[in-house]
Amino acid sequence: MATGSAAAGSGMPARLDAAVRVLVGPANFAGQGSRWARALEGRAPEAKATSFAFFRGVLDYPVDYGVPARAYRRNPRWRMNFYNHVVGNYTHVLMEAGRPLFGPLHGPDGSYEIPRLLAKGLQVGLIAHGSDVRVPSRHVESEPWSPFPDIDDEHVELLERNATRAAELFTSYPGPVYVSTPDLFDYVPNAVWCPVIVDVNTWRSDAPVLEHPKPVVAHAPSKSAMKGSELIDPIMERLAGQGLITYRRVEGVDPAEMPAVYRDADIVLDQFRVGSYGVAACEAMAAGRVVVGQIAQHVRDRVAADTGLDLPIVEATPDTVEQVVLDLIAQPAQAREVAARGPGFVEKVHDGRWSAEALASFVEDPKPVPVDWKPAWIRPKVVMMAGNDIVSDARVLKYAQTVANWDLDVTCIGIPGRRLRGVRQFGKVQVMCPPIPSRVLLTGWRKRVANVKASLKVNFKLFFSTEAEYLMAYSHWQYASRELRAERGRDRRDRERTSTGAGFGVRRTAVGRLQRAARWRLLRLHHAVLQARAYYVRKPGKQPDLTDLGIGKRRERLLALHRRLPSGRWRRVMPELVDQELTLGPLLDRMPVEVIHVHDVFMLGIAARAAHRAALDGRTVRIIYDAHEYIPGVPVVAPRRVAAYCDLEREFIRDADRVITVSDPLAEWLRRDHKLAELPAVVLNAPVEPPEDADVKGLRDVLQLPQDVPLVVYGGGVNRARGVGTVVEALPQLPDVHLAIVAQANPVTAELQARAAELGVSDRVHLAPFVSAEVVPLYLRSADIGLSPLLHAPNHDIAVTNKFCEYLAAGLPLVTSDTPAQADLVTELDLGAVYAAGDVDDLVRAIRTVLADRDRIAGRIAADPGLRHRFSWAAQAEVIRSVYADVLRQQLPDAAYSPGATTVRKLLPGPPELPETNWRASRQAAAKRSR
């Protein structure tokens, strides 16, 4: 058997020329993976096998193919190459200890690889070694010397979780399942015993037993805590100190040296805590030594029933081992008789023939496993992506918590921001915002070109464009001026030092003085030039126009031009997306993703390329694109950047399997512009159900306004295109009406407050704080009217806004501008009044009309549960469910259709507590009994 190794990515196992090709790995504990592979080849001539393991650097046994642990865990290229090699070259896989063959490629343990291997047509068998399925809480109940109570609780908790999961995998798997030691039937009763294998000839010894002047007692634990070494070491050391034995405590010895250790021993102490036996005991028995250990009676009975032989291991516990050893020394004939039975037992049970027979059914008559089988805990993996830090985006959070309620595994990936950087858990949803290193945006040739361009702008433009350019140039003038003044001061200081004899200065010649005078006059001229170039940036600016939308004919022409020219290509305009791809792309590649749900356009390219790479790897990744707005109609943003957004969307939108958007008109426009085969689904940005225990102070109470004061509210982001300025202009004609703007302060809100002061209505314009998205309807319901004063823009004309839905959830009548999508709904459903966008007088009329009819409209909304449901998140979740059922090919878990599956009450819940384990419960019960 050869020892195989491979540097990361340097090679793959040799291709096997056989009808049945078996891969065994990746644990190879005590070399068992390799021995099972050779035993199977000896039993089934039509089969060839490869043993595989990763090298840890300690107690590494020979394998046919191995890689360093670092490559196994951290080298994605090797993992992917090995996966492709395995699915392309093997027919059977025997997975050891539930460990993944391909590192973390598909998930944290081997259970995530089984469905993929089955889907590729491979037969998969499972074999347990010991601690992988030995559940600590159950072991403590059956074994009085169990090691787990004496191990750190945190470590045992981890063992408990992992072993419970592994035992559930082994007992639920419908294919071949094996255990290597008989005690493991307690945890995997459906298994077949595939005994550990030792090479009897390697360990055979003719050395007599108990003929040393002092008997030699050896103990060679692989894991001291599990073997009970701390219990027997003091006993044996005391006997050695009394001169009764020679005690050899062996640890960290190369496996190749162990036969010599056992040949020179008389008595070998195996384990005293687990209640079973393993490779070390078999090796010592094959060497003809007296083996002493603690074996549970049901294990002895099982061995006797299966083999017809009594297990030749002398029974002892930590309490009795001293007397047992002394009795063996005192009765050497009986001890030699037990030792003599060891080689025969090992030769019958553990030389490989028994194991080969057990494994033969795996390759000759395997139990059929449905190709779509998977463990119950493996759920479809959904990744939601947005170009923000996720926690600031209520729409993304609504989707994430909704889909997580359906028992899907949801991870949100975003860009680090002010509120989140790193990884957080919010209820069932994991949010990841990894740092994005600047590899392209601020490095290399881009940085050098940017520096040259900045220098040219500052030094060769006729007029400065910004205050920053002026200050940069002026700072250079300041330095030169201060330097020249210092030179004049130096002359004066030198004269003073010369006159006092303190030193000798630099005497300046007449030419030098003339040069300095010329420099002084040039600096004065330079100063005048700088002031002239800065005229436009330093002169008082005109008052901003509150109705400026950031669009218009000139903007439309620029946008059209950039969309036709290379200057509007997204790779030129948004190099930061390249940096994001270099960080987030590999992150997606490492995840077993089935659906990537892209919110807005920014992440669409990253998601599409991840799906393309997955296809090369034989994985199918579906893409849902959620178009929150009509990209060509985005206001305020620079035309060139909007053109880049359009370019990005145009390149990748057809890679999406389904498209979702926010209104019916936008759905039609997207299908028209991109020639989509299917009309996008419409999901309104509606509010979720408030938490049942929500205690929210109403808006009227926050503003300390009496109930009889008319209060109109605008909630949401504020820019000039939102039309809030129209409402401020209308207030002088509405003498009793107060306006609440629920928004974060920004320059536009400051402009609005300044304008309110000019109009003499500042006491009736209130900037109110935000509240959590879940409780917005409760917060707003004390107002009289909800306002949506959008000015006309492409996006506004087709939008049904989140505030529209929030006002209805709060039971408020609406006043909306005549932006068609919302205006049609208000008129059709009798929800309030419509006015001409930007028309102050018409807005005054609309507000007066609704105030006069407020009670009737509010009652009509309250009495129509169908209306409230239509604009609720629960209704939108029904649409989302149909989309996910489509992209997942109807494989939604049953939880998606259970009562309450479409209800979300909290967007940022705390992380779930770890589930109670049996180990923790057993420890608490033991503590109570001890009290």
ZAMARGU-4260 file (C-alpha; in steps of 0.2 Angstrom, whole numbers, plus 5000, padded with zeros to 4 digits):
<rodrens>
0) 5000/5000/5000 | 5008/5017/4995 | 5007/5033/5004 | 5000/5046/4993 | 5001/5064/4994
5) 4997/5079/4984 | 5001/5098/4986 | 4986/5109/4984 | 4979/5107/4967 | 4994/5098/4960
10) 4986/5081/4956 | 4972/5069/4958 | 4971/5051/4963 | 4975/5039/4949 | 4960/5033/4939
15) 4955/5016/4943 | 4952/5003/4929 | 4938/4993/4936 | 4919/4991/4935 | 4917/4996/4953
20) 4927/5010/4959 | 4926/5014/4978 | 4933/5030/4987 | 4935/5028/5006 | 4938/5043/5016
25) 4942/5056/5023 | 4946/5050/5041 | 4957/5035/5040 | 4958/5034/5059 | 4971/5022/5064
30) 4974/5018/5045 | 4956/5009/5045 | 4951/5018/5029 | 4966/5010/5019 | 4963/4993/5027
35) 4945/4993/5022 | 4949/4998/5005 | 4962/4983/5003 | 4950/4971/5011 | 4936/4975/4999
40) 4948/4973/4984 | 4953/4956/4990 | 4935/4951/4992 | 4927/4958/4976 | 4939/4956/4961
45) 4928/4968/4951 | 4931/4982/4963 | 4946/4993/4966 | 4947/5006/4980 | 4956/5022/4984
50) 4959/5027/5002 | 4959/5046/5005 | 4963/5057/5020 | 4970/5074/5024 | 4986/5075/5033
55) 4986/5083/5051 | 5004/5081/5054 | 5001/5070/5069 | 4998/5051/5068 | 4996/5051/5049
60) 4993/5034/5042 | 4997/5029/5024 | 4983/5032/5011 | 4982/5030/4993 | 4979/5049/4991
65) 4981/5063/5003 | 4982/5081/5004 | 4988/5093/5018 | 4974/5099/5030 | 4976/5117/5024
70) 4972/5112/5006 | 4957/5102/5012 | 4950/5116/5022 | 4955/5132/5013 | 4959/5128/4995
75) 4943/5130/4985 | 4952/5126/4968 | 4958/5109/4975 | 4941/5105/4983 | 4932/5109/4967
80) 4944/5099/4956 | 4943/5084/4968 | 4924/5085/4968 | 4924/5084/4949 | 4936/5070/4949
85) 4926/5060/4962 | 4909/5062/4953 | 4918/5058/4936 | 4928/5043/4941 | 4920/5033/4955
90) 4905/5023/4957 | 4904/5021/4976 | 4909/5031/4991 | 4911/5025/5009 | 4911/5041/5019
95) 4919/5039/5036 | 4913/5047/5052 | 4901/5058/5043 | 4915/5070/5038 | 4915/5079/5022
100) 4926/5073/5008 | 4928/5090/5000 | 4931/5101/5015 | 4918/5114/5017 | 4914/5115/4999
105) 4896/5110/5001 | 4893/5112/5020 | 4900/5109/5037 | 4899/5090/5037 | 4897/5075/5026
110) 4878/5075/5026 | 4877/5090/5014 | 4888/5080/5001 | 4877/5064/5001 | 4862/5072/4991
115) 4875/5079/4978 | 4884/5062/4976 | 4867/5053/4975 | 4861/5065/4962 | 4877/5061/4952
120) 4873/5043/4952 | 4886/5037/4965 | 4881/5024/4978 | 4885/5031/4996 | 4889/5021/5011
125) 4892/5027/5029 | 4903/5020/5042 | 4905/5026/5060 | 4921/5025/5070 | 4916/5030/5088
130) 4915/5047/5095 | 4907/5053/5079 | 4890/5045/5084 | 4893/5041/5103 | 4881/5053/5111
135) 4888/5059/5128 | 4871/5061/5137 | 4866/5043/5132 | 4884/5036/5136 | 4883/5043/5153
140) 4867/5034/5157 | 4874/5017/5152 | 4892/5018/5157 | 4897/5022/5175 | 4915/5026/5170
145) 4910/5037/5156 | 4923/5051/5153 | 4911/5065/5148 | 4907/5071/5166 | 4926/5075/5168
150) 4928/5084/5152 | 4924/5103/5150 | 4906/5106/5148 | 4907/5117/5133 | 4917/5104/5123
155) 4905/5090/5128 | 4890/5101/5122 | 4899/5102/5105 | 4901/5083/5105 | 4883/5081/5110
160) 4877/5092/5096 | 4888/5084/5083 | 4885/5066/5088 | 4867/5068/5090 | 4867/5075/5072
165) 4878/5061/5066 | 4867/5048/5074 | 4852/5055/5066 | 4860/5054/5049 | 4866/5036/5051
170) 4849/5030/5058 | 4839/5039/5045 | 4850/5035/5030 | 4841/5022/5019 | 4858/5016/5012
175) 4872/5005/5018 | 4877/5010/5036 | 4891/5002/5046 | 4899/5003/5063 | 4917/4999/5067
180) 4915/4994/5085 | 4901/4984/5093 | 4896/4997/5106 | 4890/5009/5092 | 4875/4998/5090
185) 4868/5007/5105 | 4867/5023/5094 | 4865/5016/5076 | 4855/5000/5078 | 4852/4999/5060
190) 4870/4997/5056 | 4881/4982/5050 | 4897/4978/5060 | 4912/4981/5049 | 4926/4977/5062
195) 4942/4986/5063 | 4956/4978/5054 | 4974/4974/5060 | 4988/4965/5050 | 4991/4950/5061
200) 5008/4946/5054 | 5014/4964/5058 | 5009/4962/5076 | 5013/4943/5079 | 5026/4940/5092
205) 5034/4924/5099 | 5041/4934/5114 | 5035/4924/5130 | 5022/4932/5141 | 5026/4937/5160
210) 5044/4931/5159 | 5053/4948/5162 | 5061/4950/5179 | 5048/4963/5182 | 5032/4962/5172
215) 5031/4976/5159 | 5014/4985/5159 | 5011/4996/5144 | 4998/5009/5141 | 4997/5018/5124
220) 4982/5029/5123 | 4977/5039/5107 | 4966/5050/5117 | 4970/5050/5136 | 4954/5058/5142
225) 4943/5045/5133 | 4954/5030/5138 | 4954/5034/5157 | 4973/5037/5158 | 4972/5050/5172
230) 4963/5036/5182 | 4976/5022/5180 | 4992/5031/5178 | 4994/5035/5197 | 4990/5017/5201
235) 5003/5010/5189 | 5016/5022/5194 | 5013/5017/5212 | 5016/4999/5208 | 5031/5003/5198
240) 5038/5013/5212 | 5036/4998/5223 | 5046/4988/5211 | 5032/4976/5206 | 5031/4981/5188
245) 5039/4991/5174 | 5026/5004/5168 | 5028/5011/5151 | 5017/5026/5147 | 5018/5028/5128
250) 5011/5043/5119 | 5015/5052/5102 | 5025/5037/5096 | 5025/5034/5077 | 5013/5020/5072
255) 5027/5011/5064 | 5036/5009/5081 | 5021/5002/5090 | 5023/4984/5086 | 5040/4984/5095
260) 5032/4992/5110 | 5019/4979/5112 | 5031/4964/5108 | 5041/4970/5123 | 5026/4971/5135
265) 5018/4958/5145 | 5002/4967/5149 | 4994/4980/5139 | 4981/4992/5147 | 4968/4997/5134
270) 4954/5009/5139 | 4944/5010/5155 | 4930/5023/5151 | 4921/5020/5135 | 4915/5002/5138
275) 4922/4994/5122 | 4938/4990/5112 | 4946/4996/5097 | 4961/4995/5086 | 4974/4996/5100
280) 4967/4982/5109 | 4966/4971/5093 | 4984/4975/5090 | 4989/4970/5107 | 4979/4954/5106
285) 4987/4950/5089 | 5004/4952/5098 | 4999/4939/5110 | 4999/4951/5125 | 4988/4950/5140
290) 4975/4964/5137 | 4966/4973/5151 | 4951/4985/5149 | 4934/4989/5154 | 4921/4981/5142
295) 4902/4983/5145 | 4894/4966/5147 | 4882/4969/5133 | 4897/4972/5121 | 4904/4956/5127
300) 4888/4947/5124 | 4886/4955/5106 | 4903/4949/5101 | 4900/4932/5108 | 4884/4931/5099
305) 4891/4937/5082 | 4908/4928/5082 | 4905/4912/5093 | 4920/4917/5103 | 4923/4925/5120
310) 4932/4942/5119 | 4949/4938/5126 | 4951/4955/5136 | 4953/4954/5155 | 4939/4964/5163
315) 4945/4978/5175 | 4939/4995/5180 | 4949/5010/5187 | 4943/5003/5205 | 4949/4985/5201
320) 4964/4987/5189 | 4977/4987/5203 | 4971/4970/5210 | 4968/4963/5192 | 4986/4967/5187
325) 4993/4959/5203 | 4982/4944/5201 | 4989/4942/5183 | 5007/4943/5189 | 5003/4931/5203
330) 4994/4918/5191 | 5005/4919/5175 | 4998/4902/5168 | 4980/4909/5168 | 4987/4925/5161
335) 4996/4916/5147 | 4981/4906/5143 | 4971/4923/5140 | 4985/4930/5130 | 4986/4914/5119
340) 4968/4916/5113 | 4971/4934/5107 | 4979/4930/5090 | 4966/4918/5085 | 4952/4930/5090
345) 4960/4944/5080 | 4963/4932/5065 | 4945/4927/5064 | 4937/4944/5067 | 4949/4957/5063
350) 4960/4952/5049 | 4949/4959/5036 | 4939/4945/5030 | 4924/4949/5041 | 4925/4967/5036
355) 4926/4962/5018 | 4911/4952/5019 | 4901/4966/5027 | 4907/4978/5013 | 4904/4966/4999
360) 4885/4969/4999 | 4889/4988/4997 | 4897/4985/4980 | 4888/4969/4974 | 4870/4972/4980
365) 4868/4989/4987 | 4852/4995/4995 | 4844/5007/4983 | 4844/5025/4989 | 4832/5038/4981
370) 4842/5050/4971 | 4833/5064/4979 | 4835/5059/4997 | 4843/5071/5009 | 4843/5073/5028
375) 4829/5082/5036 | 4840/5097/5042 | 4847/5101/5024 | 4835/5115/5018 | 4836/5124/5002
380) 4849/5138/5004 | 4843/5155/4999 | 4855/5170/4998 | 4848/5188/4997 | 4860/5201/4991
385) 4858/5220/4992 | 4870/5235/4989 | 4868/5241/5007 | 4871/5234/5025 | 4854/5225/5025
390) 4849/5231/5042 | 4844/5248/5035 | 4834/5240/5021 | 4816/5235/5028 | 4811/5227/5011
395) 4825/5215/5011 | 4822/5211/5029 | 4804/5207/5026 | 4808/5195/5012 | 4822/5187/5022
400) 4811/5184/5038 | 4797/5178/5027 | 4807/5165/5018 | 4815/5160/5033 | 4798/5156/5041
405) 4796/5143/5027 | 4810/5133/5034 | 4822/5138/5021 | 4840/5142/5025 | 4842/5161/5022
410) 4858/5171/5022 | 4858/5190/5017 | 4874/5197/5010 | 4877/5215/5008 | 4890/5229/5009
415) 4897/5235/5026 | 4889/5251/5032 | 4886/5262/5047 | 4875/5250/5055 | 4883/5233/5052
420) 4900/5226/5047 | 4904/5208/5049 | 4891/5194/5053 | 4876/5194/5064 | 4861/5183/5067
425) 4844/5190/5067 | 4832/5176/5072 | 4833/5163/5058 | 4842/5175/5046 | 4861/5177/5045
430) 4867/5193/5039 | 4885/5195/5032 | 4893/5211/5027 | 4911/5207/5024 | 4925/5220/5022
435) 4928/5224/5004 | 4946/5228/5001 | 4950/5241/4988 | 4959/5231/4975 | 4953/5241/4959
440) 4944/5256/4965 | 4959/5265/4974 | 4974/5255/4968 | 4985/5253/4952 | 4983/5262/4936
445) 4966/5269/4941 | 4974/5278/4956 | 4988/5285/4946 | 4977/5291/4932 | 4965/5299/4945
450) 4980/5308/4953 | 4986/5315/4936 | 4968/5320/4932 | 4966/5329/4948 | 4982/5338/4946
455) 4977/5344/4928 | 4961/5350/4934 | 4968/5360/4948 | 4982/5368/4938 | 4976/5370/4920
460) 4957/5374/4922 | 4952/5392/4919 | 4940/5392/4934 | 4939/5380/4949 | 4924/5369/4950
465) 4924/5366/4969 | 4930/5374/4985 | 4941/5359/4988 | 4951/5363/4971 | 4953/5381/4976
470) 4959/5376/4994 | 4972/5363/4987 | 4979/5377/4975 | 4979/5390/4988 | 4988/5379/5001
475) 5003/5378/4989 | 5003/5397/4987 | 5002/5398/5006 | 5017/5387/5009 | 5027/5397/4996
480) 5022/5413/5004 | 5027/5407/5021 | 5043/5400/5015 | 5048/5417/5007 | 5043/5427/5023
485) 5054/5414/5033 | 5069/5418/5022 | 5067/5437/5025 | 5066/5433/5044 | 5082/5422/5042
490) 5092/5437/5035 | 5086/5448/5050 | 5090/5434/5063 | 5108/5431/5055 | 5112/5450/5056
495) 5107/5449/5075 | 5118/5434/5077 | 5133/5442/5069 | 5132/5457/5079 | 5132/5448/5095
500) 5145/5436/5090 | 5134/5421/5092 | 5137/5414/5075 | 5139/5418/5057 | 5124/5419/5045
505) 5122/5417/5026 | 5126/5433/5018 | 5114/5436/5003 | 5121/5444/4987 | 5113/5458/4978
510) 5107/5445/4965 | 5099/5435/4978 | 5090/5450/4985 | 5083/5454/4968 | 5078/5436/4965
515) 5068/5436/4981 | 5060/5452/4977 | 5055/5445/4960 | 5048/5430/4969 | 5038/5441/4981
520) 5030/5450/4966 | 5026/5434/4957 | 5017/5427/4973 | 5006/5442/4974 | 5002/5440/4956
525) 4998/5422/4959 | 4987/5426/4973 | 4977/5438/4962 | 4975/5424/4949 | 4969/5411/4962
530) 4956/5423/4968 | 4950/5426/4950 | 4949/5407/4946 | 4940/5405/4962 | 4927/5418/4958
535) 4912/5406/4954 | 4915/5394/4969 | 4917/5408/4982 | 4903/5420/4976 | 4887/5418/4986
540) 4876/5404/4979 | 4858/5407/4974 | 4844/5399/4985 | 4841/5381/4980 | 4825/5377/4970
545) 4815/5366/4981 | 4806/5359/4966 | 4822/5354/4956 | 4820/5336/4952 | 4837/5332/4946
550) 4830/5328/4929 | 4824/5337/4914 | 4827/5338/4896 | 4846/5341/4897 | 4847/5327/4909
555) 4837/5316/4897 | 4849/5320/4883 | 4864/5316/4894 | 4857/5300/4900 | 4853/5295/4882
560) 4870/5300/4876 | 4879/5290/4890 | 4868/5274/4887 | 4875/5274/4869 | 4893/5278/4872
565) 4906/5268/4881 | 4907/5281/4894 | 4891/5274/4902 | 4897/5256/4903 | 4896/5250/4921
570) 4913/5243/4922 | 4920/5260/4919 | 4908/5270/4930 | 4907/5258/4945 | 4924/5249/4948
575) 4919/5246/4966 | 4908/5232/4959 | 4924/5223/4953 | 4930/5225/4971 | 4914/5218/4978
580) 4915/5203/4965 | 4932/5199/4971 | 4926/5197/4989 | 4908/5191/4987 | 4910/5180/4972
585) 4921/5167/4982 | 4909/5168/4996 | 4895/5163/4985 | 4905/5149/4978 | 4908/5142/4995
590) 4890/5141/4999 | 4878/5127/4994 | 4866/5140/4986 | 4850/5135/4977 | 4843/5152/4975
595) 4851/5170/4975 | 4838/5184/4977 | 4845/5200/4971 | 4837/5216/4978 | 4840/5231/4966
600) 4852/5231/4952 | 4869/5233/4961 | 4872/5214/4965 | 4864/5207/4949 | 4881/5204/4940
605) 4889/5196/4955 | 4874/5184/4957 | 4873/5180/4939 | 4892/5175/4937 | 4891/5165/4953
610) 4876/5155/4945 | 4887/5153/4929 | 4902/5146/4939 | 4890/5134/4948 | 4884/5127/4932
615) 4902/5123/4927 | 4903/5114/4944 | 4887/5104/4940 | 4876/5114/4952 | 4860/5123/4948
620) 4858/5140/4955 | 4842/5150/4952 | 4841/5169/4952 | 4827/5180/4957 | 4829/5198/4952
625) 4819/5211/4963 | 4818/5227/4953 | 4814/5240/4966 | 4813/5254/4953 | 4813/5259/4935
630) 4832/5262/4932 | 4831/5274/4918 | 4819/5285/4928 | 4830/5286/4944 | 4830/5305/4948
635) 4844/5315/4957 | 4858/5302/4953 | 4871/5308/4940 | 4866/5303/4922 | 4882/5294/4918
640) 4879/5283/4934 | 4861/5280/4929 | 4867/5274/4912 | 4879/5262/4921 | 4865/5255/4931
645) 4855/5253/4915 | 4870/5244/4907 | 4872/5232/4921 | 4853/5228/4921 | 4853/5225/4903
650) 4868/5214/4903 | 4861/5202/4917 | 4842/5203/4919 | 4839/5189/4907 | 4850/5178/4918
655) 4836/5179/4931 | 4824/5165/4932 | 4810/5176/4939 | 4809/5195/4940 | 4799/5203/4954
660) 4795/5222/4955 | 4784/5234/4964 | 4770/5239/4953 | 4760/5233/4938 | 4765/5247/4927
665) 4783/5244/4931 | 4781/5226/4927 | 4774/5230/4910 | 4789/5242/4907 | 4802/5229/4912
670) 4794/5216/4900 | 4794/5229/4886 | 4812/5236/4888 | 4820/5219/4891 | 4809/5208/4880
675) 4806/5196/4895 | 4796/5180/4892 | 4786/5182/4908 | 4778/5197/4916 | 4787/5201/4932
680) 4777/5197/4948 | 4772/5212/4958 | 4776/5213/4977 | 4771/5229/4986 | 4782/5236/4999
685) 4768/5234/5012 | 4770/5234/5031 | 4772/5219/5042 | 4761/5215/5056 | 4766/5224/5072
690) 4773/5214/5086 | 4759/5208/5098 | 4767/5216/5113 | 4772/5232/5104 | 4770/5248/5115
695) 4772/5263/5103 | 4770/5281/5108 | 4759/5289/5094 | 4765/5303/5083 | 4752/5315/5090
700) 4759/5312/5107 | 4777/5313/5102 | 4773/5331/5094 | 4762/5335/5110 | 4747/5340/5099
705) 4729/5340/5105 | 4716/5328/5097 | 4707/5342/5089 | 4722/5349/5079 | 4722/5343/5061
710) 4738/5333/5058 | 4744/5328/5041 | 4759/5316/5039 | 4772/5313/5027 | 4783/5297/5031
715) 4799/5292/5021 | 4814/5298/5013 | 4815/5317/5008 | 4822/5324/4992 | 4816/5338/4981
720) 4807/5326/4969 | 4796/5319/4984 | 4786/5335/4983 | 4786/5339/5002 | 4790/5357/4997
725) 4772/5358/4989 | 4765/5354/5006 | 4775/5367/5015 | 4770/5380/5002 | 4751/5375/5005
730) 4752/5378/5024 | 4748/5397/5024 | 4731/5393/5016 | 4728/5379/5029 | 4729/5390/5045
735) 4725/5376/5058 | 4734/5361/5050 | 4750/5354/5056 | 4763/5344/5045 | 4773/5330/5052
740) 4788/5325/5042 | 4794/5308/5048 | 4811/5307/5041 | 4830/5308/5045 | 4837/5326/5044
745) 4846/5330/5029 | 4850/5346/5018 | 4832/5346/5010 | 4823/5345/5027 | 4834/5360/5032
750) 4828/5369/5017 | 4810/5365/5020 | 4811/5371/5038 | 4820/5387/5032 | 4806/5389/5019
755) 4792/5386/5033 | 4800/5400/5043 | 4800/5412/5029 | 4781/5408/5026 | 4778/5410/5045
760) 4772/5392/5048 | 4788/5385/5056 | 4778/5381/5072 | 4767/5370/5062 | 4780/5360/5053
765) 4788/5346/5063 | 4802/5334/5060 | 4797/5318/5069 | 4809/5304/5072 | 4809/5287/5064
770) 4803/5271/5072 | 4805/5253/5068 | 4797/5248/5052 | 4786/5235/5061 | 4777/5248/5071
775) 4775/5262/5058 | 4756/5260/5056 | 4754/5261/5075 | 4765/5276/5076 | 4755/5285/5062
780) 4737/5281/5066 | 4734/5296/5077 | 4736/5308/5062 | 4722/5313/5051 | 4728/5311/5033
785) 4743/5302/5025 | 4752/5312/5011 | 4761/5306/4996 | 4765/5322/4987 | 4777/5315/4973
790) 4781/5326/4959 | 4780/5319/4941 | 4795/5308/4936 | 4795/5291/4927 | 4798/5281/4944
795) 4785/5291/4953 | 4771/5289/4940 | 4772/5270/4941 | 4775/5268/4960 | 4764/5261/4973
800) 4775/5267/4988 | 4778/5259/5005 | 4770/5275/5013 | 4754/5272/5003 | 4753/5254/5011
805) 4758/5261/5028 | 4745/5274/5028 | 4731/5261/5024 | 4738/5249/5038 | 4736/5264/5050
810) 4718/5267/5044 | 4722/5285/5037 | 4713/5293/5022 | 4726/5298/5009 | 4730/5313/4999
815) 4741/5309/4984 | 4747/5319/4969 | 4741/5313/4952 | 4755/5301/4949 | 4745/5288/4940
820) 4748/5272/4949 | 4743/5278/4966 | 4730/5291/4960 | 4720/5277/4951 | 4720/5267/4967
825) 4714/5281/4978 | 4700/5286/4966 | 4695/5268/4962 | 4695/5262/4980 | 4688/5279/4988
830) 4703/5281/4999 | 4704/5300/4999 | 4708/5314/4986 | 4720/5317/4971 | 4728/5334/4967
835) 4739/5340/4952 | 4757/5337/4957 | 4766/5353/4962 | 4750/5363/4962 | 4749/5371/4979
840) 4731/5377/4977 | 4724/5360/4971 | 4733/5352/4986 | 4724/5364/4998 | 4708/5359/4990
845) 4712/5341/4992 | 4717/5342/5010 | 4701/5352/5015 | 4690/5340/5006 | 4698/5325/5015
850) 4698/5333/5032 | 4679/5337/5030 | 4676/5319/5025 | 4689/5310/5036 | 4678/5300/5047
855) 4668/5292/5033 | 4684/5288/5023 | 4693/5281/5039 | 4677/5271/5043 | 4676/5264/5026
860) 4695/5258/5027 | 4692/5250/5044 | 4677/5241/5038 | 4685/5233/5023 | 4697/5218/5029
865) 4700/5213/5011 | 4707/5230/5007 | 4718/5230/5022 | 4724/5213/5017 | 4727/5217/4999
870) 4740/5230/5004 | 4747/5220/5019 | 4764/5211/5019 | 4754/5194/5021 | 4746/5196/5004
875) 4763/5200/4996 | 4771/5185/5005 | 4758/5174/4995 | 4765/5181/4979 | 4783/5178/4985
880) 4778/5160/4990 | 4772/5156/4972 | 4788/5163/4965 | 4799/5153/4976 | 4788/5137/4973
885) 4791/5140/4954 | 4810/5143/4955 | 4812/5128/4968 | 4802/5117/4956 | 4788/5115/4970
890) 4800/5109/4983 | 4795/5121/4996 | 4794/5114/5014 | 4777/5111/5022 | 4781/5125/5033
895) 4778/5137/5019 | 4759/5132/5019 | 4757/5131/5038 | 4746/5144/5047 | 4755/5160/5050
900) 4768/5156/5036 | 4765/5173/5028 | 4765/5183/5044 | 4781/5193/5050 | 4781/5203/5066
905) 4799/5208/5069 | 4812/5212/5056 | 4827/5212/5067 | 4824/5198/5081 | 4838/5193/5092
910) 4848/5177/5089 | 4839/5161/5094 | 4845/5153/5109 | 4854/5136/5106 | 4842/5122/5108
915) 4842/5113/5125 | 4853/5097/5123 | 4851/5081/5133 | 4868/5083/5140 | 4864/5100/5148
920) 4848/5093/5155 | 4857/5077/5162 | 4870/5088/5170 | 4857/5099/5178 | 4848/5084/5184
925) 4864/5077/5192 | 4867/5094/5200 | 4850/5094/5208 | 4852/5076/5214 | 4869/5080/5222
930) 4861/5094/5232
</rodrens>
